Each structure stands twice: as C-alpha cells, then as structure tokens.
Amino acid sequence: KPGTKPFYPTQDADFRPIEPFRDSMVLWIEKCPRCGYVDNDISNINSTLLSTIDSKDYLCFQKTVNSNIKNSDIAKKFVLYSLAKKHVGEYEDAFKTLLCAIWIFDDIRAPDYARLYRRRACNIFYEHFDIKKVNVREALQYVDVLRRCCMFEKAIMVCDALPIEPNPIYESLKKMQGKLAESRDDNKYFIESGLHSEE
C-alpha cells in the first residue's frame, strides 16, 4: 500500500514512492475491460467491491472519469478504485488510492486534475478520519495534500493540532509544512527540504 514504504530524503513531502518504485504503479491495479471492475488483482474478486460497479453513482462517475480524464488510463483506474473503496466504507484505502492518482497527475503535468483530486482526497480524510488517531505520517500526508490544493488555513490548523513529534524528521516536516502554508506556498517540496530548514 502507498505510505508503508521507508522514506528517502529525496522523496516528495507527501511520501510518494521515489521514481524507480513509482514506475511500477501500472502493476498495482487492474481493471476488467468488460465490466469495469477494479482491484489490485481482478482474478481474486472481492464480492463487496464487485457490487459497487452496478450502482448508479459508480456507473455515472465511471462515465464522467472516462470522458474527462483522457491523458492517463492508469490514473483513471486509481480514481475508480478509490470510489469503489469509499462506497464500501474502506476510507483509508480510498484516500491512499486517490493519492496514487494524484502522483500520476503530477508526473504527467496535469495540475488541474491533481488539484481536483487533492481536494477530493481532503474531503475523504476530513469526513472519515480523526486527526488525533492517525499516525504522524498519514497526518503529514494530509497536510501536504491540503497545502498543495491551496487549503492553507486547514493545513495550518492540522499542523498546530499535531503534538511534538519525537522523530526529528517528522517534526522538521511538520514545521516546514506549517511555514509553507503560512506563506501560501503550494509548490512541491522534498523531505530533505524539511531537514535543511532546521539547519
């Protein structure tokens, strides 16, 4: 799952995999060409997820996604998988899967799509996560997503709500994200940027 790998100084501040690993994302998800079912492995059908593809909301959303997202088939798969996960109440997977789509939109330089789906990821997190109960890595991912789609006030509020982190790397990233949000900076930064900001 995204967000479970070790991090590297040259990694983006949202903890996305570095490029050699990100190149394998095409293998992380599959879509049935006949019915549109999406999963990590469509040979092992999840009956709960399968039931969502016949829902009116899913079919309508699938049509919209297929019509609007024309520059990345793999991003479409992640977007649809996120919706399916959200429908069955698996919100952590829905959030993290949408992050995968966002990373692809960033890579192919589709900023409008990246901003749109960052906002949708923020909505999933805000509606279904308790910031006091998530781990610091998930919280910092959320902050980065908020900041990158210009939701600066919320990013600042989350940073202020997080306790002092005993891991100095995470604490440095938290401080960096807070400062960037205060300066209304929505640009991409690397983990090492947070480390250098403490020097």
N, C-alpha and C positions, 0 to 999 in steps of 0.2 A: 504494500500500500504506500501511496505517497506520504512523505512525512515520517517514515520509520527508519530511513537510512541515516548513517552517520553524516555529519555536515563537514564542509570544507570551507576554508577561508574565502576561496574564490566563488563560492556558491551565492546565488542571489539571496537577499534577506528574507525571502518567503520560503526558504529551504527547498526550493525546487532542485531536482537532481542536476548535477553538472552535465554538460553536453554529451559526453560519451554514453552516459546512462539514459539521457533523455532521448537519444536516437532510438532506443529500444521501445519507446512508448507505443509504436504501432503494434507491438506484440502484447500489450497489456489488456487489450479489449477486442472483442469480436462482435459482429452484427450479422444476424441471419439475413441474407438477401431476399428471402421470401416473405417473412412476417415482420421483420424489423426488430426482433428480439435482440437485446444487447446484454452482454455479460463478459466476465473475464474469460470464460470458456463456455461457448454455447453448446458444447457436447454434453455438458452437465447442466441440464435445465433446472432452474430454480422456479418451481411452480408458482410461488408468490409473485416473483418478478414477472413471470410469463403472463399472469392475469392482468397486469397493468397495461399491456400493449393493446388490449382491446378497449380500454377505457376511452371515453370521448375526449378527455383532456389530453391524454397521451397522443392519440391519433392526430388531434388538431395541432399539438405542439410539434409533432414529428413533421407534419406537412410544412409548418412555418420554418422549422430549422432547415429542412431540405431545400426550401425555397430561398431562404435568406443567406445561409452560410454556403457560399459557393467555392470558397478557396481552401477548404480542408475537410476531407472526409473523416479523418481521424478525430478532429475536433467535434464534428457532429456526433460521433459515437459516444464521446465522453459526455457531451451535453445531454444526450438522450438517456444515457446510463444514470446520470445524476438525477434526472427527473424521475426515472423508474425507482431509484433508491429512495428518493424523497416521498414518493407515493406510498411506499411500504413502510415508512417510518424509520428508515435507516439513514438518519441525518448526518452522522459522521462521515459515512461513505459518500453521501450526496455532496457534502461540502468538499471533501478531498478530491472527488472525481471531477467536480467543476473546476477545481484548481488546475487539474491536468489540461482541461480545455483552454484555460486562461494562459497557461505556459505556452501552448501551441500557438495561440493567437499572438502572443508576444513574439515568438520566434519567427512567425511569418509576417510580422509587422502589420497586424490588423488591430490598431489601437481602439477603434470604435467597438469592435466585438469584445476585446479584452476588458474595456471599461464596463460594458453592459453586463458581462458575466461576472465581473468582480462585484458589481452591485447585487446581482442575484445570489452570489455566494455569501455576501454580507447579510442578506436577508435571511438565508438559511441559518447562519450562525446566530444572528440576533434573536431569531424566533425560537430556536430549539436548543441552544447551548447556554449553560450557566458559566459565566466567565470565571467564577470562583472555584469551579470544579474541573475545568480543563487544565491540561498540563501547560507549562510555560511555552513550549514550542508551538502548540496549537494557538495559544493566545497571541503570540508574536506573528504567526501567520495571518491571523485575523487582522491585527493592527496594520500589517503591510498591505493587505488587500483593501482595507478601509482607506489608507493613505493614498494608494495608487489610483483609486477612483474618486479622489478629492473629497472624501468624507472625513475631513481633518478634525472637526470637533469631536466626533466619536472616537477617532484614533487617539486623541489626547486623553479623553475620558478613560479609555481602556488602559492606556499606559499608566495613568495616575492611580487606577484601581489595583494594578498589579503589585504584589508585595515585593520587597527587596529580594532579589534572586541570588542564592548562594553561588550559583555557577557564574563566574565573572563574564563569560562570553554572552550568556543570555542577558545579564544585567546591562552590559555595554550596548547590546542591540536594542534593549528596551529604551535606554536613554537616547540612543541615536534616533529611533523611530519617533519618540516624543518631540525631539528638537526639529526633525524634518516636518512633522505635522504642524508644529507651531509656526514654522516658516512657510507653510503652504507649498511644500515641495512634493510633487507626485512622481518624481523620477525614480528609476531603478537604482538600487544600491546593492552592494555585496556585503556579506558577513564581515569581511575584513575591513570594510569602511567603519563599522561599529567599533572594531578593535582599535583602529587608528585614531578614532575620535577621542579615545580615552588617554592617548599619549600626551 
